[in-house]
Amino acid sequence: MHRPVFTPGRIRWFAERFDLIDVTSAEARAVQVNVLAIAPGTVVVAQGSDRIAAELAARGIEVLTVEYSEVTKIPGSLRCTTLPLHRT
């Protein structure tokens, strides 16, 4: 969560429902918060998002890292550049 973009009330709402990971302004500008969940407990993160990946792994989430630097120049990242998957 990049706290500066949310109101205190919204931050409280998120904190009551989720295990938040705070991100820096630099991480937010680099779209490193944009990850893709591909299965329960498994996410894909862009290479270079080491601190965020470590925070996710510390919470028991499997983290897969991919080289995605060219795509993030658009801007956008993993979630923005993928279509939702339908799992049956």
C-alpha positions in Angstrom: 0.0 0.0 0.0 1.2 3.4 -0.9 -0.4 5.3 2.0 0.0 8.9 0.6 -2.7 8.2 -2.0 -5.4 7.1 0.4 -7.4 8.9 3.1 -6.9 7.8 6.7 -10.4 6.3 6.7 -9.7 4.2 3.6 -6.4 3.1 5.1 -8.2 1.9 8.3 -10.8 0.0 6.1 -8.0 -1.8 4.2 -6.0 -2.5 7.5 -9.1 -4.2 9.0 -9.4 -6.5 6.1 -5.9 -7.1 4.7 -2.3 -7.8 5.7 -0.9 -4.6 4.3 2.6 -4.2 2.9 3.7 -0.6 2.8 5.6 0.5 -0.3 7.9 3.5 -0.9 7.2 6.3 -3.3 9.9 4.9 -5.6 8.4 1.4 -5.6 5.0 2.9 -6.4 6.4 5.0 -9.3 8.1 1.9 -10.7 4.8 0.1 -10.6 6.4 -2.6 -8.3 3.1 -2.9 -6.4 1.5 -4.3 -9.5 1.7 -8.1 -9.1 -0.3 -10.9 -10.6 -1.9 -13.6 -8.5 -1.9 -16.8 -10.6 -3.1 -19.2 -7.9 -4.0 -19.1 -4.2 -0.7 -18.4 -2.5 1.3 -17.8 -5.7 2.1 -14.4 -7.3 4.3 -13.2 -10.1 6.3 -10.0 -9.5 8.6 -8.1 -11.8 12.3 -8.6 -11.4 13.8 -5.8 -9.3 10.9 -5.8 -6.8 13.1 -7.6 -4.3 11.9 -5.9 -1.1 8.2 -6.5 -2.0 9.0 -10.1 -3.0 10.7 -10.7 0.3 7.7 -9.2 2.2 5.3 -11.6 0.3 7.6 -14.6 0.8 7.7 -13.8 4.5 3.9 -14.2 4.6 4.2 -17.6 3.0 3.4 -16.6 -0.5 5.3 -18.3 -3.3 6.8 -15.5 -5.5 7.8 -16.1 -9.1 10.0 -13.4 -10.6 10.0 -12.4 -14.3 11.9 -9.9 -16.4 9.3 -7.2 -17.2 11.2 -3.9 -17.5 10.4 -3.2 -21.1 6.6 -3.5 -20.4 6.7 -1.2 -17.4 7.8 1.6 -19.7 4.2 1.8 -21.1 3.4 2.3 -18.0 1.8 -0.7 -16.5 2.9 -4.0 -15.2 1.8 -7.5 -14.6 -1.8 -7.1 -13.6 -2.4 -4.2 -16.1 -1.0 -6.1 -19.0 -2.7 -9.5 -18.5 -6.3 -10.7 -19.1 -8.2 -12.2 -16.2 -8.1 -16.0 -16.2 -11.1 -18.2 -15.9 -10.2 -21.2 -13.8 -12.5 -24.3 -13.8 
